[in-house]
Amino acid sequence: MTPTLAPAAPTTAPTTIGDPHLLDSPFGFRRQPELPAAETELRYRRCHWCHSASATTCLLCPVCGSADLEPAVAAGQGTVQRLLRPTRRGALMERPYLIVLDEGFTVQASVLGGLPGAVPIGARVQLVTSEEGGRVLTFRLVPRS
């Protein structure tokens, strides 16, 4: 008796109806379409109830635990809080800083306009570029007036 093989699974990808950016997330929520961001735009979320700011990756408010988070855009100005240890090795070793934005949350970024590792704590900075979806941030020192 000759064994028969089962029919192969279809090799074509399943088709989606409508906009491909509105696919269901693994949590069962519908994703909202993201608008193209400008290079100097930093997005975050603000809680509807306690008004605290959080990163766009947070699903719940870190202060009150609410899931009612509204998208917002930061002005891009802040203050240098502290110098961090370098995260990369090699020739392009950068000294990242912790920046407190005026909206109330902190980000890790590099700062231009000063000597490497010698930007004073408390200096005002302005967002210059935001690359890779807001993961690589670069700020520039704001001159004192």
KAQUI-V848316 format. One record per residue. N is the residue number from 1. PHI is phi in whole degrees, 0 to 359 (* if undefined). PSI is psi in whole degrees, -180 to 180 (* if undefined). Layout:
n=N phi=PHI psi=PSI
n=N phi=PHI psi=PSI
//
This chain:
n=1 phi=* psi=135
n=2 phi=267 psi=127
n=3 phi=287 psi=143
n=4 phi=254 psi=146
n=5 phi=268 psi=147
n=6 phi=288 psi=152
n=7 phi=297 psi=143
n=8 phi=288 psi=153
n=9 phi=291 psi=150
n=10 phi=297 psi=142
n=11 phi=265 psi=-6
n=12 phi=275 psi=148
n=13 phi=287 psi=148
n=14 phi=295 psi=143
n=15 phi=270 psi=146
n=16 phi=252 psi=145
n=17 phi=263 psi=128
n=18 phi=95 psi=-155
n=19 phi=286 psi=127
n=20 phi=291 psi=-16
n=21 phi=281 psi=-8
n=22 phi=258 psi=34
n=23 phi=289 psi=154
n=24 phi=290 psi=140
n=25 phi=278 psi=167
n=26 phi=294 psi=-14
n=27 phi=267 psi=-1
n=28 phi=91 psi=3
n=29 phi=267 psi=153
n=30 phi=273 psi=131
n=31 phi=284 psi=142
n=32 phi=272 psi=143
n=33 phi=295 psi=137
n=34 phi=267 psi=134
n=35 phi=278 psi=149
n=36 phi=296 psi=128
n=37 phi=269 psi=147
n=38 phi=286 psi=166
n=39 phi=293 psi=-29
n=40 phi=254 psi=30
n=41 phi=249 psi=132
n=42 phi=239 psi=118
n=43 phi=264 psi=148
n=44 phi=209 psi=-178
n=45 phi=236 psi=143
n=46 phi=240 psi=135
n=47 phi=289 psi=136
n=48 phi=290 psi=-27
n=49 phi=265 psi=-51
n=50 phi=256 psi=-4
n=51 phi=63 psi=22
n=52 phi=276 psi=151
n=53 phi=264 psi=147
n=54 phi=212 psi=168
n=55 phi=290 psi=162
n=56 phi=289 psi=-15
n=57 phi=276 psi=-12
n=58 phi=285 psi=135
n=59 phi=267 psi=-27
n=60 phi=234 psi=154
n=61 phi=293 psi=130
n=62 phi=289 psi=-14
n=63 phi=265 psi=-54
n=64 phi=251 psi=-11
n=65 phi=84 psi=8
n=66 phi=288 psi=149
n=67 phi=263 psi=3
n=68 phi=270 psi=78
n=69 phi=254 psi=131
n=70 phi=255 psi=135
n=71 phi=291 psi=145
n=72 phi=213 psi=166
n=73 phi=240 psi=129
n=74 phi=281 psi=151
n=75 phi=288 psi=-25
n=76 phi=93 psi=13
n=77 phi=247 psi=145
n=78 phi=196 psi=-168
n=79 phi=231 psi=140
n=80 phi=288 psi=125
n=81 phi=264 psi=-47
n=82 phi=196 psi=164
n=83 phi=269 psi=136
n=84 phi=256 psi=167
n=85 phi=290 psi=151
n=86 phi=296 psi=142
n=87 phi=260 psi=-16
n=88 phi=240 psi=152
n=89 phi=250 psi=157
n=90 phi=114 psi=-162
n=91 phi=290 psi=-33
n=92 phi=262 psi=51
n=93 phi=281 psi=113
n=94 phi=260 psi=153
n=95 phi=256 psi=103
n=96 phi=284 psi=151
n=97 phi=242 psi=156
n=98 phi=261 psi=119
n=99 phi=250 psi=128
n=100 phi=264 psi=114
n=101 phi=281 psi=157
n=102 phi=296 psi=-21
n=103 phi=283 psi=-15
n=104 phi=112 psi=10
n=105 phi=233 psi=164
n=106 phi=250 psi=149
n=107 phi=223 psi=156
n=108 phi=261 psi=129
n=109 phi=204 psi=167
n=110 phi=263 psi=155
n=111 phi=237 psi=130
n=112 phi=258 psi=157
n=113 phi=102 psi=4
n=114 phi=217 psi=173
n=115 phi=293 psi=146
n=116 phi=300 psi=123
n=117 phi=80 psi=6
n=118 phi=236 psi=21
n=119 phi=285 psi=128
n=120 phi=291 psi=144
n=121 phi=293 psi=136
n=122 phi=93 psi=-2
n=123 phi=289 psi=143
n=124 phi=277 psi=139
n=125 phi=227 psi=158
n=126 phi=233 psi=138
n=127 phi=294 psi=131
n=128 phi=255 psi=-55
n=129 phi=224 psi=152
n=130 phi=225 psi=110
n=131 phi=243 psi=164
n=132 phi=55 psi=47
n=133 phi=69 psi=30
n=134 phi=87 psi=11
n=135 phi=272 psi=-29
n=136 phi=247 psi=109
n=137 phi=247 psi=143
n=138 phi=228 psi=129
n=139 phi=246 psi=160
n=140 phi=235 psi=142
n=141 phi=297 psi=138
n=142 phi=266 psi=128
n=143 phi=294 psi=145
n=144 phi=290 psi=144
n=145 phi=251 psi=*
//
